[in-house]
Amino acid sequence: MLEILIDATGPYRVISRNTGQELPTTDNALGPGHYDIRPYSRKDTISLTQEACITRVLSRTVTGRDEKFRSQCVISGNVNAQAFKDRWTGFHAAHIVPLSGEQYFLQQGLSGCITNKDNERDTGNNSCQNGLLMLSNIHEAFDDFGFSVNPDNGYKITCFDGNSFGIDGRVLDPICRDPTDERGVRDELLRWHFRQAVLANMRGAGEPSFESDFPPGSDMMGEILRGPNAARRMEAELFSRLNGVTFDWDRITRRPIGHA
């Protein structure tokens, strides 16, 4: 996590402020306390990263009834006993990189790891390789970066905002991460989500998440425009709600060109 949070020009050390002792390198989590991060050399510098996480809004997704998704929550292990009846109440197909970040998905080259695109215009953002079947309440926490899966630590689940669902320390179900399976989730995307979760929860005051429940009859656009980060949120909401539609953003100020 430190490698994500700080920009360092050279090697650094972590020192307990209470004892003054330098801590050995370890993959174990630090206990509660105060720590100083210092460079080994006076020539080197350390600063908090200025990288911001992606704007967070709850994804509007199809449920797990898409046969490409499995019939159990791969985070909690809960099995949908009604799957054989094609009933998916309480289960969501959660996007790792959200639909609202489709342009970001392309700009960052994440589309390149998707191998089962339908056609040359398919970005892969809506592929099952960018999805995990979850219980709906766990899906909301995932979209809000409340927890994440680290593929570089044995696919361990790390909770950043308590452990309400009892999933901290669990391991992502192997059923969804076979690299030879065309339906399997891609490590590059899990790695991206973990990085975003660290940035969202541990970089200073963190990055904002947005309420997406607008009561019937409310002025949704007005509330967004009057709220914080209006431009970022509006763009995120548009991409999230216009699932399956792409635009020629170079011409958006004149006339958007949609492609179904």
Rosetta blueprint (number, residue, H / E / L):
1 M L
2 L H
3 E H
4 I H
5 L H
6 I E
7 D E
8 A E
9 T L
10 G L
11 P L
12 Y E
13 R E
14 V E
15 I E
16 S E
17 R L
18 N L
19 T L
20 G L
21 Q L
22 E E
23 L L
24 P L
25 T L
26 T L
27 D L
28 N L
29 A L
30 L L
31 G L
32 P L
33 G L
34 H L
35 Y E
36 D E
37 I E
38 R E
39 P E
40 Y L
41 S L
42 R L
43 K L
44 D L
45 T L
46 I E
47 S E
48 L E
49 T L
50 Q L
51 E L
52 A L
53 C L
54 I L
55 T L
56 R E
57 V L
58 L L
59 S L
60 R L
61 T L
62 V L
63 T L
64 G L
65 R L
66 D L
67 E L
68 K L
69 F L
70 R L
71 S L
72 Q E
73 C L
74 V L
75 I L
76 S L
77 G L
78 N L
79 V E
80 N L
81 A L
82 Q L
83 A H
84 F H
85 K H
86 D L
87 R L
88 W L
89 T L
90 G L
91 F E
92 H E
93 A E
94 A E
95 H E
96 I L
97 V L
98 P L
99 L H
100 S H
101 G H
102 E H
103 Q H
104 Y H
105 F H
106 L H
107 Q H
108 Q L
109 G L
110 L H
111 S H
112 G H
113 C H
114 I L
115 T L
116 N L
117 K L
118 D L
119 N L
120 E L
121 R L
122 D L
123 T L
124 G L
125 N L
126 N L
127 S L
128 C H
129 Q H
130 N H
131 G E
132 L E
133 L E
134 M E
135 L E
136 S H
137 N H
138 I H
139 H H
140 E H
141 A H
142 F H
143 D H
144 D L
145 F L
146 G L
147 F E
148 S E
149 V E
150 N E
151 P H
152 D H
153 N H
154 G L
155 Y L
156 K E
157 I E
158 T E
159 C E
160 F L
161 D L
162 G L
163 N L
164 S L
165 F L
166 G L
167 I L
168 D L
169 G L
170 R L
171 V E
172 L L
173 D L
174 P H
175 I H
176 C H
177 R L
178 D L
179 P L
180 T L
181 D L
182 E L
183 R L
184 G L
185 V L
186 R L
187 D H
188 E H
189 L H
190 L H
191 R H
192 W H
193 H H
194 F H
195 R H
196 Q H
197 A H
198 V H
199 L H
200 A H
201 N H
202 M H
203 R L
204 G L
205 A L
206 G L
207 E L
208 P L
209 S E
210 F L
211 E L
212 S L
213 D L
214 F L
215 P L
216 P L
217 G L
218 S L
219 D L
220 M H
221 M H
222 G H
223 E H
224 I H
225 L H
226 R H
227 G L
228 P L
229 N L
230 A H
231 A H
232 R H
233 R H
234 M H
235 E H
236 A H
237 E H
238 L H
239 F H
240 S H
241 R H
242 L L
243 N L
244 G L
245 V L
246 T E
247 F L
248 D L
249 W H
250 D H
251 R H
252 I L
253 T L
254 R L
255 R L
256 P L
257 I L
258 G L
259 H E
260 A L
